[in-house]
């Protein structure tokens, strides 16, 4: 028999693996797959940090059957896999994909133990969106910096270097300070989100401790059909803590819908199901339901009296997924999904700001181009005026007039070439800005596509 002492590392072989994975007193297990012939000190340190909470195992390269069972190849080692044994005996395998770092591995195993794969995956998605939002904000800051440079150049041309350069410099300095303040605000926001996440982890730990007291009772409960709730049955239904969740359907139908019965058959181990008809005025008023808003689904947890309102479509798969999220990660998992939607909204807002910045950049570029064209036009008028004056003043002096005419034409050509060069530079800058915006939008679409999958 395998050693079942939580926190102690067990060297797994084909002889003791079934005992190790079949042991249900500690449903969360961590296994290290390694090429080394001795247990790494880092792994022993991680195991010690979870003493009394989780079982730790180690599979070495010579155990070909176990390596094949978990799909491990020699090139992929070392690898850490967390296994979570459910009440029905099924196993969930979660692969650690982070660096070989004590704090990171311990954080990953803590997430698995407290919330399961749902919390681990939601945390990965949240980190990905945070990195994407940070990248978009950096793109905006870069574009703002380029815009500020263009504004400074336009201001220098308009002012004509006649003593107002210092004023422009101060304005640019103020913009830089404003950008730094915005960066500080973003950092503070990220720190606040981190603190909120740590608070949610603590809530999950408290919820787990309470659920462990009721695990044995949940195992003994038989599947029950959904029941109609009224003044007689509702008190016992809401007072029961045999299951962690209670789902209530408010409906105008006389009989319990078949969809609700099918859902009860799927989720009855972890969730009780009730139905309130619209004629039960007392219950309708108590939970703020109106007949014209039915059907409506509320999900109650043993941890709080405030129900969670289901806002999705009335389909078996979507409602079942909603309940599974609540079971796997509790209100914290549902809140994380809400945060993901919020981050998507922020990313869309950042994309809009990027587009607005691009349009502003283009308008300022066009304004600068018009200014240069006006300057070129003024130079052309000046040249023409000089040519006219020279023709009038040098009538009869053919050679001198020819020389002056050539000089005027050269000045005109130089002014025209300068205007062409400035115009081409503006076009190149505009194309570069457009390419960066398109690249940022493509990256955002890839992240959204991955989230939807």
FILUMMI-449683 format. One line per field, with one value per residue (C-alpha): residue in three letters; z, y, x. Coordinates in nm, 3 decimals, padded with zeros to 5 digits. Layout:
BEGIN
code <- (ALA / ...)
z <- (Z / ...)
y <- (Y / ...)
x <- (X / ...)
This chain:
BEGIN
code <- (UNK / UNK / UNK / UNK / UNK / UNK / UNK / UNK / UNK / UNK / UNK / UNK / UNK / UNK / UNK / UNK / UNK / UNK / UNK / UNK / UNK / UNK / UNK / UNK / UNK / UNK / UNK / UNK / UNK / UNK / UNK / UNK / UNK / UNK / UNK / UNK / UNK / UNK / UNK / UNK / UNK / UNK / UNK / UNK / UNK / UNK / UNK / UNK / UNK / UNK / UNK / UNK / UNK / UNK / UNK / UNK / UNK / UNK / UNK / UNK / UNK / UNK / UNK / UNK / UNK / UNK / UNK / UNK / UNK / UNK / UNK / UNK / UNK / UNK / UNK / UNK / UNK / UNK / UNK / UNK / UNK / UNK / UNK / UNK / UNK / UNK / UNK / UNK / UNK / UNK / UNK / UNK / UNK / UNK / UNK / UNK / UNK / UNK / UNK / UNK / UNK / UNK / UNK / UNK / UNK / UNK / UNK / UNK / UNK / UNK / UNK / UNK / UNK / UNK / UNK / UNK / UNK / UNK / UNK / UNK / UNK / UNK / UNK / UNK / UNK / UNK / UNK / UNK / UNK / UNK / UNK / UNK / UNK / UNK / UNK / UNK / UNK / UNK / UNK / UNK / UNK / UNK / UNK / UNK / UNK / UNK / UNK / UNK / UNK / UNK / UNK / UNK / UNK / UNK / UNK / UNK / UNK / UNK / UNK / UNK / UNK / UNK / UNK / UNK / UNK / UNK / UNK / UNK / UNK / UNK / UNK / UNK / UNK / UNK / UNK / UNK / UNK / UNK / UNK / UNK / UNK / UNK / UNK / UNK / UNK / UNK / UNK / UNK / UNK / UNK / UNK / UNK / UNK / UNK / UNK / UNK / UNK / UNK / UNK / UNK / UNK / UNK / UNK / UNK / UNK / UNK / UNK / UNK / UNK / UNK / UNK / UNK / UNK / UNK / UNK / UNK / UNK / UNK / UNK / UNK / UNK / UNK / UNK / UNK / UNK / UNK / UNK / UNK / UNK / UNK / UNK / UNK / UNK / UNK / UNK / UNK / UNK / UNK / UNK / UNK / UNK / UNK / UNK / UNK / UNK / UNK / UNK / UNK / UNK / UNK / UNK / UNK / UNK / UNK / UNK / UNK / UNK / UNK / UNK / UNK / UNK / UNK / UNK / UNK / UNK / UNK / UNK / UNK / UNK / UNK / UNK / UNK / UNK / UNK / UNK / UNK / UNK / UNK / UNK / UNK / UNK / UNK / UNK / UNK / UNK / UNK / UNK / UNK / UNK / UNK / UNK / UNK / UNK / UNK / UNK / UNK / UNK / UNK / UNK / UNK / UNK / UNK / UNK / UNK / UNK / UNK / UNK / UNK / UNK / UNK / UNK / UNK / UNK / UNK / UNK / UNK / UNK / UNK / UNK / UNK / UNK / UNK / UNK / UNK / UNK / UNK / UNK / UNK / UNK / UNK / UNK / UNK / UNK / UNK / UNK / UNK / UNK / UNK / UNK / UNK / UNK / UNK / UNK / UNK / UNK / UNK / UNK / UNK / UNK / UNK / UNK / UNK / UNK / UNK / UNK / UNK / UNK / UNK / UNK / UNK / UNK / UNK / UNK / UNK / UNK / UNK / UNK / UNK / UNK / UNK / UNK / UNK / UNK / UNK / UNK / UNK / UNK / UNK / UNK / UNK / UNK / UNK / UNK / UNK / UNK / UNK / UNK / UNK / UNK / UNK / UNK / UNK / UNK / UNK / UNK / UNK / UNK / UNK / UNK / UNK / UNK / UNK / UNK / UNK / UNK / UNK / UNK / UNK / UNK / UNK / UNK / UNK / UNK / UNK / UNK / UNK / UNK / UNK / UNK / UNK / UNK / UNK / UNK / UNK / UNK / UNK / UNK / UNK / UNK / UNK / UNK / UNK / UNK / UNK / UNK / UNK / UNK / UNK / UNK / UNK / UNK / UNK / UNK / UNK / UNK / UNK / UNK / UNK / UNK / UNK / UNK / UNK / UNK)
z <- (00.000 / -00.078 / 00.201 / 00.238 / 00.463 / 00.298 / 00.230 / 00.214 / -00.131 / -00.256 / -00.524 / -00.757 / -00.941 / -01.128 / -00.799 / -00.577 / -00.831 / -00.812 / -00.431 / -00.453 / -00.707 / -00.559 / -00.211 / -00.163 / 00.181 / 00.015 / -00.328 / -00.458 / -00.558 / -00.716 / -00.925 / -01.052 / -01.371 / -01.380 / -01.539 / -01.217 / -01.002 / -00.681 / -00.567 / -00.638 / -00.329 / -00.476 / -00.495 / -00.134 / -00.028 / -00.211 / -00.052 / 00.297 / 00.241 / 00.184 / 00.473 / 00.589 / 00.289 / -00.029 / -00.143 / -00.343 / -00.578 / -00.804 / -01.129 / -01.267 / -01.624 / -01.577 / -01.507 / -01.875 / -01.807 / -01.588 / -01.832 / -02.116 / -01.907 / -01.854 / -02.210 / -02.098 / -02.332 / -02.230 / -02.403 / -02.206 / -01.859 / -01.592 / -01.567 / -01.275 / -01.299 / -01.047 / -01.019 / -00.858 / -00.766 / -00.778 / -00.556 / -00.832 / -00.866 / -01.190 / -01.219 / -01.354 / -01.471 / -01.477 / -01.629 / -01.476 / -01.753 / -01.556 / -01.464 / -01.231 / -00.935 / -00.580 / -00.542 / -00.887 / -00.837 / -00.488 / -00.613 / -00.894 / -00.655 / -00.411 / -00.691 / -00.788 / -00.428 / -00.354 / -00.682 / -00.931 / -01.306 / -01.353 / -01.129 / -01.281 / -01.637 / -01.548 / -01.379 / -01.689 / -01.911 / -01.676 / -01.680 / -02.063 / -02.091 / -01.845 / -02.056 / -02.371 / -02.207 / -02.094 / -02.450 / -02.592 / -02.335 / -02.434 / -02.800 / -02.709 / -02.510 / -02.806 / -03.045 / -02.802 / -02.790 / -03.171 / -03.177 / -02.925 / -03.145 / -03.450 / -03.250 / -03.141 / -03.502 / -03.622 / -03.339 / -03.428 / -03.791 / -03.700 / -03.441 / -03.683 / -03.404 / -03.281 / -02.907 / -02.825 / -02.825 / -02.445 / -02.420 / -02.646 / -02.443 / -02.123 / -02.288 / -02.399 / -02.049 / -01.907 / -02.149 / -02.042 / -01.675 / -01.757 / -01.933 / -01.632 / -01.400 / -01.621 / -01.608 / -01.227 / -01.217 / -01.434 / -01.203 / -00.900 / -01.072 / -01.141 / -00.777 / -00.664 / -00.891 / -00.744 / -00.389 / -00.491 / -00.634 / -00.308 / -00.113 / -00.341 / -00.280 / 00.095 / 00.041 / -00.153 / 00.135 / 00.381 / 00.152 / 00.115 / 00.492 / 00.536 / 00.248 / 00.391 / 00.696 / 00.467 / 00.225 / 00.398 / 00.404 / 00.032 / -00.048 / 00.124 / -00.059 / -00.329 / -00.650 / -00.612 / -00.861 / -00.878 / -00.640 / -00.653 / -00.388 / -00.187 / 00.166 / 00.300 / 00.121 / 00.071 / 00.430 / 00.433 / 00.077 / 00.150 / 00.497 / 00.368 / 00.345 / 00.211 / -00.126 / -00.181 / -00.433 / -00.484 / -00.822 / -00.844 / -01.165 / -01.159 / -01.435 / -01.560 / -01.660 / -01.461 / -01.470 / -01.406 / -01.749 / -01.892 / -01.933 / -01.555 / -01.483 / -01.719 / -01.552 / -01.206 / -01.326 / -01.437 / -01.140 / -00.846 / -00.657 / -00.601 / -00.656 / -00.536 / -00.785 / -00.710 / -00.914 / -00.817 / -01.017 / -01.082 / -00.864 / -00.553 / -00.486 / -00.154 / -00.304 / -00.619 / -00.407 / -00.174 / -00.463 / -00.665 / -00.961 / -01.192 / -01.418 / -01.730 / -01.654 / -01.637 / -01.681 / -01.434 / -01.271 / -00.934 / -00.790 / -00.411 / -00.225 / 00.133 / 00.183 / 00.113 / 00.123 / -00.191 / -00.502 / -00.829 / -01.124 / -01.436 / -01.743 / -02.024 / -02.269 / -02.144 / -02.279 / -02.102 / -02.192 / -02.100 / -01.766 / -01.680 / -01.757 / -01.535 / -01.242 / -01.298 / -01.286 / -00.955 / -00.817 / -00.938 / -00.827 / -00.644 / -00.666 / -00.719 / -01.051 / -01.167 / -01.059 / -01.257 / -01.568 / -01.503 / -01.472 / -01.803 / -01.971 / -01.807 / -01.939 / -02.287 / -02.262 / -02.151 / -02.441 / -02.684 / -02.528 / -02.571 / -02.935 / -02.985 / -02.821 / -03.054 / -03.356 / -03.228 / -03.178 / -03.532 / -03.673 / -03.468 / -03.593 / -03.952 / -03.909 / -03.762 / -04.040 / -04.299 / -04.122 / -04.124 / -04.493 / -04.571 / -04.377 / -04.580 / -04.903 / -04.801 / -04.732 / -05.069 / -05.233 / -05.059 / -05.178 / -05.533 / -05.515 / -05.382 / -05.665 / -05.923 / -05.770 / -05.781 / -06.141 / -06.232 / -06.050 / -06.220 / -06.563 / -06.501 / -06.347 / -06.590 / -06.918 / -07.184 / -06.962 / -07.113 / -06.958 / -06.610 / -06.639 / -06.749 / -06.448 / -06.204 / -06.372 / -06.330 / -05.962 / -05.910 / -06.082 / -05.869 / -05.553 / -05.677 / -05.751 / -05.406 / -05.240 / -05.450 / -05.369 / -04.999 / -05.015 / -05.194 / -04.936 / -04.645 / -04.812 / -04.863 / -04.500 / -04.382 / -04.601 / -04.460 / -04.103 / -04.174 / -04.327 / -04.029 / -03.784 / -03.977 / -03.985 / -03.607 / -03.547 / -03.774 / -03.593 / -03.250 / -03.369 / -03.514 / -03.184 / -02.998 / -03.235 / -03.180 / -02.800 / -02.831 / -03.070 / -02.820 / -02.537 / -02.739 / -02.820)
y <- (00.000 / 00.353 / 00.596 / 00.819 / 01.079 / 01.421 / 01.628 / 01.328 / 01.260 / 00.904 / 00.733 / 00.591 / 00.258 / 00.034 / -00.154 / 00.132 / 00.381 / 00.247 / 00.277 / 00.630 / 00.760 / 00.562 / 00.709 / 00.959 / 01.110 / 01.367 / 01.425 / 01.657 / 01.501 / 01.643 / 01.430 / 01.518 / 01.341 / 01.363 / 01.223 / 01.258 / 00.956 / 01.158 / 01.367 / 01.739 / 01.956 / 02.203 / 01.928 / 01.822 / 02.185 / 02.220 / 01.894 / 02.017 / 02.342 / 02.141 / 01.898 / 01.762 / 01.908 / 01.725 / 01.404 / 01.426 / 01.162 / 01.124 / 00.922 / 00.856 / 00.782 / 00.404 / 00.378 / 00.347 / 00.245 / 00.549 / 00.777 / 00.644 / 00.661 / 01.035 / 01.101 / 01.209 / 01.198 / 01.216 / 01.553 / 01.708 / 01.634 / 01.759 / 01.814 / 01.874 / 01.740 / 01.801 / 01.532 / 01.615 / 01.313 / 01.399 / 01.253 / 01.012 / 00.871 / 01.054 / 01.232 / 01.575 / 01.622 / 01.978 / 02.040 / 02.306 / 02.522 / 02.779 / 02.822 / 02.594 / 02.826 / 02.740 / 03.028 / 02.971 / 02.594 / 02.643 / 02.906 / 02.670 / 02.375 / 02.603 / 02.717 / 02.353 / 02.251 / 02.545 / 02.590 / 02.319 / 02.355 / 02.624 / 02.873 / 02.781 / 02.839 / 03.160 / 03.296 / 03.217 / 03.397 / 03.697 / 03.721 / 03.700 / 03.982 / 04.193 / 04.148 / 04.237 / 04.547 / 04.653 / 04.609 / 04.820 / 05.092 / 05.093 / 05.126 / 05.423 / 05.583 / 05.534 / 05.691 / 05.978 / 06.033 / 06.043 / 06.279 / 06.504 / 06.512 / 06.604 / 06.875 / 07.018 / 07.026 / 07.194 / 07.446 / 07.521 / 07.588 / 07.808 / 08.007 / 08.061 / 08.035 / 08.386 / 08.342 / 08.110 / 07.781 / 07.785 / 07.794 / 07.492 / 07.306 / 07.365 / 07.236 / 06.920 / 06.875 / 06.901 / 06.631 / 06.406 / 06.454 / 06.373 / 06.051 / 05.951 / 06.012 / 05.791 / 05.517 / 05.538 / 05.509 / 05.195 / 05.037 / 05.115 / 04.961 / 04.639 / 04.625 / 04.666 / 04.380 / 04.164 / 04.238 / 04.157 / 03.824 / 03.737 / 03.818 / 03.586 / 03.308 / 03.349 / 03.329 / 03.004 / 02.857 / 02.944 / 02.796 / 02.473 / 02.435 / 02.459 / 02.220 / 01.954 / 01.929 / 01.839 / 01.604 / 01.284 / 01.396 / 01.480 / 01.130 / 00.972 / 01.181 / 01.004 / 01.179 / 01.365 / 01.508 / 01.881 / 01.981 / 02.247 / 02.513 / 02.665 / 02.793 / 02.436 / 02.313 / 02.625 / 02.651 / 02.301 / 02.346 / 02.666 / 02.552 / 02.230 / 02.225 / 01.870 / 02.011 / 02.321 / 02.478 / 02.524 / 02.622 / 02.767 / 02.813 / 03.073 / 02.990 / 03.037 / 02.671 / 02.442 / 02.141 / 02.116 / 02.168 / 01.861 / 02.065 / 02.130 / 01.758 / 01.665 / 01.922 / 01.781 / 01.431 / 01.559 / 01.781 / 01.634 / 01.520 / 01.877 / 02.089 / 02.081 / 02.190 / 02.369 / 02.529 / 02.830 / 02.890 / 03.245 / 03.191 / 03.170 / 03.544 / 03.533 / 03.370 / 03.585 / 03.901 / 03.773 / 03.725 / 04.029 / 03.836 / 03.962 / 03.749 / 03.940 / 03.866 / 03.486 / 03.239 / 03.335 / 03.120 / 03.198 / 03.004 / 02.993 / 02.894 / 02.772 / 03.047 / 03.345 / 03.446 / 03.657 / 03.458 / 03.458 / 03.551 / 03.338 / 03.565 / 03.321 / 03.136 / 02.874 / 02.574 / 02.256 / 02.288 / 02.656 / 02.625 / 02.309 / 02.488 / 02.780 / 02.544 / 02.359 / 02.691 / 02.772 / 02.425 / 02.429 / 02.778 / 02.917 / 03.286 / 03.360 / 03.170 / 03.349 / 03.681 / 03.601 / 03.546 / 03.886 / 04.036 / 03.875 / 04.044 / 04.372 / 04.330 / 04.262 / 04.587 / 04.772 / 04.621 / 04.736 / 05.082 / 05.081 / 04.983 / 05.274 / 05.512 / 05.377 / 05.440 / 05.790 / 05.858 / 05.742 / 05.971 / 06.263 / 06.185 / 06.180 / 06.512 / 06.676 / 06.530 / 06.669 / 07.007 / 07.007 / 06.913 / 07.196 / 07.436 / 07.328 / 07.362 / 07.712 / 07.791 / 07.651 / 07.856 / 08.168 / 08.092 / 08.044 / 08.379 / 08.541 / 08.392 / 08.509 / 08.855 / 08.864 / 08.747 / 09.024 / 09.285 / 09.161 / 09.174 / 09.532 / 09.642 / 09.464 / 09.539 / 09.546 / 09.370 / 09.025 / 08.844 / 08.978 / 08.900 / 08.543 / 08.491 / 08.626 / 08.412 / 08.100 / 08.179 / 08.230 / 07.903 / 07.720 / 07.864 / 07.759 / 07.407 / 07.383 / 07.492 / 07.243 / 06.958 / 07.044 / 07.028 / 06.691 / 06.549 / 06.665 / 06.518 / 06.178 / 06.173 / 06.236 / 05.953 / 05.713 / 05.809 / 05.760 / 05.415 / 05.312 / 05.421 / 05.234 / 04.915 / 04.923 / 04.980 / 04.688 / 04.466 / 04.559 / 04.493 / 04.154 / 04.051 / 04.153 / 03.949 / 03.644 / 03.673 / 03.706 / 03.407 / 03.194 / 03.298 / 03.202 / 02.862)
x <- (00.000 / 00.116 / 00.195 / -00.115 / 00.045 / -00.040 / 00.268 / 00.508 / 00.655 / 00.589 / 00.800 / 00.532 / 00.567 / 00.325 / 00.275 / 00.158 / 00.014 / -00.345 / -00.348 / -00.208 / -00.462 / -00.753 / -00.715 / -01.006 / -00.938 / -00.713 / -00.874 / -00.601 / -00.266 / 00.049 / 00.288 / 00.639 / 00.761 / 01.144 / 01.459 / 01.659 / 01.742 / 01.705 / 01.412 / 01.478 / 01.508 / 01.255 / 00.990 / 01.052 / 01.021 / 00.687 / 00.561 / 00.657 / 00.465 / 00.144 / 00.195 / -00.141 / -00.330 / -00.228 / -00.056 / 00.269 / 00.410 / 00.713 / 00.741 / 01.089 / 01.192 / 01.210 / 00.835 / 00.736 / 00.373 / 00.303 / 00.485 / 00.268 / -00.051 / -00.003 / 00.127 / 00.475 / 00.775 / 01.143 / 01.192 / 00.904 / 01.048 / 01.040 / 00.662 / 00.423 / 00.065 / -00.213 / -00.483 / -00.818 / -01.038 / -01.411 / -01.682 / -01.790 / -01.435 / -01.352 / -01.016 / -00.926 / -00.564 / -00.428 / -00.083 / 00.145 / 00.292 / 00.489 / 00.859 / 01.057 / 00.992 / 00.879 / 00.631 / 00.474 / 00.435 / 00.293 / 00.047 / -00.066 / -00.123 / -00.306 / -00.543 / -00.609 / -00.677 / -00.907 / -01.099 / -01.006 / -00.937 / -01.204 / -01.021 / -00.680 / -00.807 / -00.992 / -00.679 / -00.472 / -00.726 / -00.732 / -00.350 / -00.356 / -00.609 / -00.413 / -00.100 / -00.297 / -00.446 / -00.097 / 00.033 / -00.249 / -00.186 / 00.183 / 00.080 / -00.141 / 00.141 / 00.376 / 00.128 / 00.071 / 00.446 / 00.464 / 00.166 / 00.335 / 00.646 / 00.437 / 00.260 / 00.592 / 00.714 / 00.393 / 00.418 / 00.779 / 00.684 / 00.387 / 00.577 / 00.864 / 01.119 / 01.033 / 01.066 / 00.770 / 00.966 / 00.984 / 00.602 / 00.574 / 00.837 / 00.637 / 00.320 / 00.503 / 00.644 / 00.291 / 00.174 / 00.462 / 00.369 / 00.006 / 00.115 / 00.327 / 00.031 / -00.187 / 00.079 / 00.084 / -00.296 / -00.283 / -00.023 / -00.237 / -00.538 / -00.344 / -00.229 / -00.590 / -00.695 / -00.418 / -00.537 / -00.895 / -00.779 / -00.599 / -00.916 / -01.114 / -00.860 / -00.915 / -01.291 / -01.244 / -01.044 / -01.320 / -01.585 / -01.382 / -01.346 / -01.722 / -01.796 / -01.561 / -01.788 / -02.081 / -01.899 / -02.007 / -02.370 / -02.357 / -02.227 / -02.531 / -02.792 / -02.992 / -03.093 / -03.418 / -03.661 / -03.726 / -04.005 / -04.274 / -04.214 / -04.497 / -04.561 / -04.532 / -04.216 / -04.006 / -03.873 / -03.717 / -03.585 / -03.393 / -03.280 / -03.120 / -02.739 / -02.704 / -02.604 / -02.388 / -02.627 / -03.002 / -03.146 / -03.499 / -03.700 / -03.978 / -04.229 / -04.584 / -04.618 / -04.849 / -04.614 / -04.241 / -04.069 / -03.893 / -03.572 / -03.568 / -03.621 / -03.335 / -03.110 / -03.199 / -03.105 / -02.761 / -02.671 / -02.870 / -02.557 / -02.439 / -02.753 / -03.115 / -03.382 / -03.707 / -03.986 / -04.201 / -04.518 / -04.631 / -04.938 / -04.717 / -04.744 / -04.557 / -04.247 / -04.268 / -04.268 / -03.995 / -03.750 / -03.862 / -04.005 / -04.282 / -04.495 / -04.392 / -04.021 / -04.059 / -03.903 / -03.629 / -03.360 / -03.194 / -02.899 / -02.854 / -02.536 / -02.501 / -02.242 / -02.466 / -02.833 / -02.800 / -02.897 / -02.704 / -02.928 / -02.882 / -02.888 / -02.813 / -03.037 / -03.284 / -03.093 / -02.982 / -02.612 / -02.575 / -02.759 / -02.560 / -02.231 / -02.341 / -02.407 / -02.077 / -01.887 / -02.056 / -01.967 / -01.605 / -01.513 / -01.815 / -01.904 / -01.534 / -01.533 / -01.849 / -01.698 / -01.381 / -01.591 / -01.749 / -01.401 / -01.302 / -01.598 / -01.493 / -01.136 / -01.271 / -01.471 / -01.155 / -00.961 / -01.231 / -01.213 / -00.834 / -00.875 / -01.117 / -00.869 / -00.602 / -00.824 / -00.908 / -00.537 / -00.471 / -00.741 / -00.609 / -00.259 / -00.380 / -00.565 / -00.257 / -00.042 / -00.282 / -00.277 / 00.103 / 00.101 / -00.142 / 00.082 / 00.385 / 00.189 / 00.092 / 00.458 / 00.557 / 00.281 / 00.409 / 00.761 / 00.632 / 00.451 / 00.768 / 00.972 / 00.720 / 00.721 / 01.100 / 01.094 / 00.852 / 01.061 / 01.375 / 01.210 / 01.099 / 01.430 / 01.657 / 01.485 / 01.755 / 02.012 / 01.970 / 02.265 / 02.203 / 01.832 / 01.910 / 02.135 / 01.874 / 01.606 / 01.819 / 01.876 / 01.504 / 01.422 / 01.677 / 01.519 / 01.177 / 01.304 / 01.463 / 01.137 / 00.938 / 01.181 / 01.156 / 00.776 / 00.791 / 01.032 / 00.812 / 00.502 / 00.673 / 00.788 / 00.431 / 00.302 / 00.563 / 00.472 / 00.102 / 00.161 / 00.378 / 00.106 / -00.164 / 00.047 / 00.096 / -00.275 / -00.367 / -00.113 / -00.259 / -00.616 / -00.513 / -00.354 / -00.671 / -00.888 / -00.665 / -00.704 / -01.085 / -01.095 / -00.899 / -01.133 / -01.440 / -01.294)
